[in-house]
Amino acid sequence: MTKTHINVYVTGGSSTQSFTQDKAPLAGWGQAFGPYFDESVTVINHAITDRSSKSFIEEDRLAAIDQVIGEGDYLFVHFGHNALPLADRLRGGVVAKS
C-alpha cells in the first residue's frame, strides 16, 4: 500500500520556528516551508526559540515527534548554527571525540 499523505516534521531554534503575525517580519524558515508542497504534504513545525539539540531532547520534544512520526514521513533537524556551547553548557550539544 502506498502512503498518500506525508508529514514533514521540523525541529530547531529561532531560525526555524514559526512566529505569530504580530512578530512579522520575523520568520523562521520552517514557517515558510509548507507552501513549497502540495496538499499531500503537511509541514508540522516543532521548532522553538532558544533551544539546542540537547535541550530539545531533554524537554521530551523529540520524544513527542517520535510518538507520531510514521513510515514515509520526514524529520528535518536544524540546530547549532549559532550556538556557543562553551558559553552555556546547559544548552550546548555533546561533541563526540574519537
Backbone torsions as a table, in degrees:
resi	resn	phi	psi	omega
1	MET	NA	132.3	179.5
2	THR	-90.3	133.6	178.2
3	LYS	-71.8	131.9	-176.8
4	THR	-97.7	-15.9	179.4
5	HIS	-129.7	137.6	-178.8
6	ILE	-119.3	134.4	172.0
7	ASN	-103.0	135.0	175.8
8	VAL	-114.4	113.5	179.4
9	TYR	-95.1	135.5	-178.1
10	VAL	-119.7	131.4	176.0
11	THR	-126.0	157.0	177.6
12	GLY	154.1	-162.5	-179.9
13	GLY	-107.8	-147.6	-172.9
14	SER	-63.3	-29.1	-179.7
15	SER	-73.4	-11.4	-179.0
16	THR	-111.8	-23.8	-172.8
17	GLN	-60.7	151.8	168.6
18	SER	-88.3	132.8	179.1
19	PHE	-111.7	152.3	179.2
20	THR	-72.8	160.6	-176.3
21	GLN	-56.9	-33.3	-179.1
22	ASP	-67.8	-12.9	177.7
23	LYS	-94.0	-5.1	-177.9
24	ALA	-56.2	141.3	12.8
25	PRO	-89.3	10.0	177.7
26	LEU	-59.7	126.7	-178.8
27	ALA	-156.4	142.2	172.9
28	GLY	-97.3	159.0	-177.1
29	TRP	-64.8	-25.1	179.9
30	GLY	-62.2	-33.7	-179.9
31	GLN	-79.5	-16.4	178.7
32	ALA	-97.4	1.7	-173.9
33	PHE	-79.1	-38.3	-174.4
34	GLY	-56.4	-43.5	-178.0
35	PRO	-62.1	-12.6	177.8
36	TYR	-78.6	-6.0	-177.5
37	PHE	-116.4	159.4	174.7
38	ASP	-87.2	-173.5	-174.4
39	GLU	-68.2	-7.9	178.3
40	SER	-82.1	-2.8	-178.9
41	VAL	-126.5	132.8	174.0
42	THR	-116.3	127.7	176.1
43	VAL	-95.6	125.6	-178.9
44	ILE	-118.2	108.7	-172.5
45	ASN	-95.0	111.3	178.5
46	HIS	-100.8	5.7	-178.7
47	ALA	-66.0	147.7	-179.3
48	ILE	-148.6	139.7	-177.8
49	THR	-55.7	148.2	175.2
50	ASP	61.0	34.9	174.7
51	ARG	-115.1	147.8	172.1
52	SER	-114.9	173.6	176.0
53	SER	-59.9	-38.0	-179.9
54	LYS	-63.8	-52.4	-178.4
55	SER	-67.7	-34.1	178.2
56	PHE	-60.1	-42.5	178.6
57	ILE	-71.5	-46.6	-177.4
58	GLU	-62.8	-28.7	178.3
59	GLU	-86.2	8.5	178.9
60	ASP	62.7	21.7	177.7
61	ARG	-71.0	-36.9	176.6
62	LEU	-70.0	-38.1	178.4
63	ALA	-61.1	-36.1	178.3
64	ALA	-63.2	-39.4	177.4
65	ILE	-69.0	-40.9	-179.8
66	ASP	-58.9	-28.9	-180.0
67	GLN	-71.2	-23.6	-173.6
68	VAL	-119.9	-16.8	-178.5
69	ILE	-67.6	140.9	-177.1
70	GLY	-125.6	174.3	177.3
71	GLU	-59.4	132.6	-179.6
72	GLY	91.0	-9.8	175.2
73	ASP	-84.1	169.2	-179.3
74	TYR	-128.0	150.5	175.3
75	LEU	-126.8	118.6	175.7
76	PHE	-102.0	128.9	-177.2
77	VAL	-120.3	127.0	-179.4
78	HIS	-140.7	97.4	177.6
79	PHE	-134.2	156.8	164.6
80	GLY	87.2	2.0	-177.2
81	HIS	-67.8	-22.2	177.8
82	ASN	-134.7	21.2	-179.2
83	ALA	-80.4	146.1	177.2
84	LEU	-121.7	82.7	-173.8
85	PRO	-61.9	-27.8	179.6
86	LEU	-71.4	-29.5	179.6
87	ALA	-80.0	-27.1	-176.7
88	ASP	-141.6	90.1	-175.6
89	ARG	-66.5	-19.0	178.4
90	LEU	-73.4	-28.2	-177.0
91	ARG	-98.7	-28.4	-173.5
92	GLY	-62.6	147.9	177.0
93	GLY	-80.2	176.1	-179.9
94	VAL	-93.8	129.1	177.2
95	VAL	-101.8	121.6	179.6
96	ALA	-79.5	138.0	177.6
97	LYS	-114.9	137.1	179.3
98	SER	-107.3	NA	NA
